[in-house]
Amino acid sequence: MLRFQLIITLLTVVCLDRTQARSISRSIVIPPFAGCGKPLPQGQARGSYTNVSIASSGFQRSYLVFIPPTYNSFLPTPLILSYHGGVRTALDQLQLDQLTNPEFNTVSMVVYPQGINDTWEGVPEIGFRNDVQFTTDILNELDSLYCINPSRITSTGKSDGAGFCNVLACDPVLSKRIAAFAPVSGAYYVDTTTCSPFTVDIPCSAARSDIPFVTFHGGNDTTIAYLGGVRKTECLPAIPHFIQDWALRDGLGDKNMSTPIAVNTTRYSFGSGFETGLVELYYESNIGHDWPSTKPNADNTVAGHHVANYNATPIILSFFEAHPLSILETLEEIV
């Protein structure tokens, strides 16, 4: 019955272009899978989080899973993956990003993977680890336990975790499975012999050419400089070059529309028509290596830092809501 439903859905959209298909997919839910209808695992409850152990690539790993207060095991639920920064933990990220705060989110499940030695694949000089496989293992486990909406799996993160979001967005497999990406204060390392931050070639093997991507960065970031440069023997691209590269990769051109959204804060948006804002950068000129928040948090209360003039969290949630996988993209993953 499930496969019959999928075939009928596919036939109704086969003549549509990717923009039309994406628009329609916002109102159509792909039928649920193995985790739907199951009770929550023992010890888990709506509106709270739990630490979960999982084996991956020969290591015992872990993640925190937050069950939204409105979770219904018969209704497909959006899922957000949120990756902590270097020398931070999954719990630190949960407290920082506020994605579990009911003021912002009551509908999405949020998962916080824990990095080995508190860091992620893609960071220089840390040795080999397969965090892409770790993420795949988490997603497969979640699909078997919960009613997850396969068109609304998204990813965010801070600093090294934001850099790993970009690794996922450029992965030839997971870039098809994760709908949209929202890295914050990201460290996007490029292994190259010569570092030219505004022209460095940024390797990427994304499987889609319409990946929604929004990033946030402060002009006073002294950890991951907005204008890039050498760090840990590798090259950090200038953030304007990095986001323009994503716009070009998505076929949006290199021109953007700039809009002031708060004091010292500008949104740079790429794309036009139905693709307006498919790639975006939020830039506040005088904040540091922070998760932007108008309220005190673990980042902006550090000496020399201060609260931002806008909140990144509701922007991220709105971006994720606006950019599910299209029907065709979702069918490619599940049929």
C-alpha positions in Angstrom: 0.0 0.0 0.0 2.8 2.4 0.9 4.6 1.9 -2.4 1.3 2.3 -4.3 0.8 5.7 -2.5 4.3 6.7 -3.4 3.8 5.9 -7.1 0.6 7.9 -7.3 2.3 10.8 -5.7 5.2 10.6 -8.1 2.9 10.5 -11.1 1.2 13.7 -10.0 4.4 15.6 -9.9 6.6 14.1 -12.6 5.9 17.0 -15.0 6.7 19.7 -12.4 10.0 21.6 -12.2 12.0 21.6 -9.0 10.5 24.9 -7.7 6.9 23.7 -8.3 7.7 20.3 -6.7 9.2 22.0 -3.6 6.2 24.3 -3.3 3.7 21.4 -3.4 5.8 19.3 -1.0 5.1 21.8 1.8 1.4 20.7 1.8 1.9 17.0 1.2 3.4 14.6 3.8 5.2 11.5 2.6 3.7 8.4 4.2 5.3 7.3 7.6 7.7 4.5 8.1 8.9 1.9 10.7 9.0 4.2 13.7 5.5 5.5 13.4 2.9 4.2 15.8 5.6 3.1 18.3 5.6 4.2 21.9 8.5 6.4 23.1 11.5 4.4 24.2 11.6 3.6 28.0 12.6 6.6 30.0 11.8 9.2 27.4 9.0 11.7 27.6 7.6 14.6 25.6 9.1 18.0 26.4 12.4 16.5 27.8 15.7 15.2 26.6 17.6 11.9 27.1 21.1 10.7 26.6 21.3 7.8 24.2 24.3 5.4 23.4 24.9 4.1 19.9 27.6 2.0 18.3 29.2 3.5 15.2 32.3 2.6 13.2 33.7 0.5 16.1 33.2 3.2 18.8 30.6 3.7 21.5 29.1 7.1 20.7 26.2 9.1 22.2 23.7 11.8 21.4 21.0 13.7 23.3 17.4 13.4 21.9 14.8 16.0 22.7 11.1 14.9 22.2 8.9 18.0 21.4 5.9 18.5 23.7 3.5 18.0 20.8 5.1 14.7 19.6 2.5 12.3 18.2 3.8 8.8 17.2 1.3 8.8 14.3 2.2 12.1 12.8 5.6 12.6 11.0 7.8 14.9 13.0 10.5 17.3 11.8 14.0 16.5 13.0 16.9 18.9 13.6 20.5 17.8 14.1 22.5 20.3 16.1 26.3 19.9 16.4 28.3 21.5 19.3 31.4 23.6 18.9 35.0 22.5 19.6 35.7 21.8 23.3 32.0 22.0 23.9 29.6 19.2 24.4 26.1 18.1 23.2 24.6 19.5 26.5 26.4 22.8 25.9 24.9 23.0 22.5 21.4 22.2 23.8 21.7 25.0 26.3 23.2 27.4 23.7 20.9 27.0 20.6 17.6 27.2 22.5 16.0 24.9 20.0 14.4 23.0 22.9 12.9 26.3 24.3 9.1 26.2 23.9 9.2 29.9 23.2 10.8 28.9 19.8 10.0 25.2 19.2 7.3 22.9 20.2 7.0 20.7 17.1 10.5 19.6 16.0 12.6 16.8 17.5 16.1 17.9 18.2 19.1 15.6 18.3 22.5 16.7 19.7 25.3 14.3 18.6 28.5 14.2 20.8 31.8 14.5 19.0 34.9 12.3 19.9 37.1 14.5 22.0 34.5 17.2 21.6 35.2 18.0 17.9 34.2 16.9 14.4 35.3 15.5 11.2 36.7 18.2 9.0 38.7 20.0 11.7 42.5 19.8 11.0 45.0 17.9 13.2 42.4 15.7 15.1 43.0 12.3 13.4 40.5 10.2 11.5 36.9 9.8 12.7 33.9 9.0 10.6 31.3 11.5 11.8 29.4 11.3 8.5 28.8 7.6 9.2 27.9 8.5 12.8 25.3 10.8 11.6 24.0 8.2 9.2 23.8 5.7 12.0 21.9 8.2 14.2 19.4 8.9 11.4 18.8 5.2 10.8 18.2 4.6 14.4 15.8 7.5 14.8 13.8 6.3 11.7 13.3 3.0 13.4 12.2 4.4 16.8 10.2 7.6 16.0 7.8 8.9 13.5 10.2 11.1 11.5 9.2 13.2 8.5 11.8 12.3 5.9 11.3 15.6 4.0 12.1 17.7 7.1 15.4 16.5 8.4 17.7 19.6 8.9 21.0 20.5 10.4 22.6 23.3 12.3 25.7 23.7 14.6 28.2 26.2 16.1 31.8 26.7 15.1 33.5 23.3 14.4 29.9 21.9 14.5 28.9 24.4 11.9 31.8 23.4 9.8 30.6 19.8 10.1 27.2 21.0 8.8 29.0 22.1 5.7 30.7 18.7 5.5 27.2 17.1 5.5 25.9 19.6 3.0 28.7 18.6 0.7 28.4 14.9 1.2 27.1 13.0 -1.8 24.8 10.9 0.2 23.6 12.9 3.2 23.1 16.1 1.1 20.2 14.2 -0.4 18.8 13.1 2.9 19.1 16.4 4.9 16.8 19.1 3.6 18.4 22.4 4.8 21.5 23.7 6.6 22.0 26.6 9.1 25.6 26.8 10.4 26.5 29.5 13.0 30.0 31.1 13.3 31.3 28.2 11.1 34.8 27.0 10.7 35.0 25.9 7.1 38.5 24.6 6.8 40.0 24.0 3.3 43.2 21.9 3.0 45.3 23.9 0.5 49.0 24.9 0.1 48.2 28.6 -0.5 45.5 30.4 1.4 43.7 33.2 -0.5 40.5 33.6 1.5 38.5 35.4 -1.2 39.4 33.0 -4.0 40.2 29.7 -2.4 38.6 26.7 -4.1 36.1 25.1 -1.7 35.6 21.4 -2.5 32.0 20.1 -2.3 30.3 17.0 -3.7 26.7 17.9 -2.9 24.2 15.7 -4.7 21.7 18.5 -5.2 21.9 21.8 -6.9 19.1 23.4 -4.9 20.4 23.1 -1.3 18.9 25.6 1.1 21.8 27.1 3.1 21.8 30.0 5.6 24.8 31.0 7.7 25.4 33.5 10.5 28.7 35.3 11.3 30.0 38.2 13.4 32.3 40.8 12.1 34.2 40.8 15.3 34.8 37.1 15.4 38.5 36.7 16.5 38.3 32.9 16.5 37.0 32.2 13.0 37.6 35.5 11.2 34.9 36.9 9.0 37.5 37.6 6.3 39.2 34.2 6.7 42.8 33.3 6.8 45.2 30.6 7.9 44.2 28.6 11.0 45.5 25.2 12.3 47.6 25.0 9.1 44.6 25.2 6.8 42.7 27.9 5.0 39.5 29.5 6.3 37.6 31.1 3.3 36.3 34.6 3.8 32.6 34.3 4.7 31.4 36.5 1.8 33.3 34.2 -0.6 32.0 31.0 1.2 28.3 32.0 0.9 28.7 33.3 -2.6 30.2 29.9 -3.5 27.0 28.2 -2.2 24.9 30.6 -4.2 26.8 29.7 -7.4 26.6 26.0 -6.6 22.8 26.3 -6.3 22.7 28.2 -9.6 21.6 31.5 -8.1 24.3 33.7 -9.5 26.8 35.8 -7.5 24.5 38.8 -6.8 22.6 39.3 -3.6 20.1 41.6 -2.0 21.1 43.2 1.2 18.5 44.1 3.8 19.1 45.7 7.2 17.2 43.7 9.9 18.6 45.2 13.1 21.2 47.6 14.3 24.6 46.7 12.7 22.9 43.7 11.2 22.4 42.8 7.5 20.8 39.9 5.7 22.4 39.0 2.3 19.9 37.0 0.3 20.6 35.2 -3.0 18.1 34.0 -5.6 14.9 35.3 -7.2 11.3 34.3 -7.7 10.5 31.0 -5.8 14.2 30.6 -5.0 14.6 34.0 -3.3 16.5 33.4 0.0 17.6 29.8 -0.9 21.0 30.9 0.2 21.5 33.6 2.9 24.0 35.2 5.2 23.2 37.1 8.4 26.0 39.4 9.4 26.3 41.6 12.6 29.3 43.7 12.4 30.2 44.0 16.1 29.6 40.6 17.6 32.2 37.9 18.1 32.3 34.1 17.9 28.8 33.8 19.2 25.4 32.2 18.7 23.4 35.4 18.0 20.9 36.0 20.8 19.4 39.1 22.3 19.5 37.4 25.7 22.6 36.3 27.6 24.1 32.9 26.7 27.3 31.0 27.1 28.9 32.8 24.2 27.9 36.4 24.6 28.6 36.6 28.4 32.4 35.9 27.8 34.5 38.9 28.6 34.6 41.3 25.6 31.4 39.8 24.1 27.9 41.1 24.3 24.3 40.2 23.3 23.4 40.5 19.6 20.7 42.7 18.1 18.8 39.7 16.7 18.1 36.1 17.5 19.4 33.4 15.2 17.2 30.6 16.5 13.8 31.7 15.2 15.3 32.6 11.9 16.8 29.1 11.6 13.5 27.5 12.5 11.6 29.6 9.9 14.2 28.7 7.3 13.9 25.0 8.0 10.1 25.3 7.9 10.3 27.0 4.5 12.7 24.5 2.9 11.7 20.8 3.1 12.9 18.3 0.5 10.7 18.4 -2.5 8.5 15.4 -3.1 10.8 14.1 -5.9 13.9 14.5 -3.7 12.2 12.7 -0.8 11.0 9.9 -3.1 14.5 9.4 -4.3 15.6 8.6 -0.7 12.7 6.4 0.4 11.4 4.4 -2.6 
